[in-house]
Amino acid sequence: MFTIPAKASEIAVRALIWIGAVAAFSAVIYSWGHRNGVRSMEIPLAQEKAAHAKDVADHAQVLRDYSERAAHVADLARQAQTTFIQDRADAARRHEQELAHAAAEKNRLIAGYHAGAVQLQPWWECPSVLPAAGSSISADLAGNGRQADAGAAVRAASLAEGVQDGIAADAWIRNLQAELTATRKACGAPL
């Protein structure tokens, strides 16, 4: 075995004591610094956490506001769509009624002409389009009142169709205007 001289063991013991003292002193200093460091950061850290929580709450409120606004806009869009569909359906129904009125007005005028309740104005009798006097057609028309009446009935029917076309054209224009108005109303554009 190996023997340790007394002087070497005394140096070793002293070195161990110094190392232990330095380690203990370092541990005390570290503990003191750590404790003071944590304490010094507790208030700013708490303030930072509170500020972060406030930011999160503010952002959540902004998102809730956006969500409510989006839901409101969606409701407005659904209402506008419903109104638009109803307006278009009403316009289409009115248009069909006006077209039926135009056809009925044509039939009323033709029936009135045949019954003698409606007469053509003199300028619609068109004597200038009749063949020249002396021809067989003019003789037939002049001599046969039925054929002359047939020509007048054709002109009356043609004029009644013109009245129907005019009423239908007015109805079509009103329908287009109703479509435009419904579209502008649904889009929120000024009427």
Buried (B, 14 or more C-beta within 10 A) or exposed (E): EEEEEEEEEEEEEEEEEEEEEEEEEEEEEEEEEEEEEEEEEEEEEEEEEEEEEEEEEEEEEEEEEEEEEEEEEEEEEEEBEEEBEEBBEEBEEBBEEBBEBBBEBBEBBBEBBEEEEBEBEEEEBEEEEBEEEEEEEEEEBEEEEEEBEEBBBEBBBEBBBEBBEEBBEEBEEBBEEBBEBBEEBBEEEEE
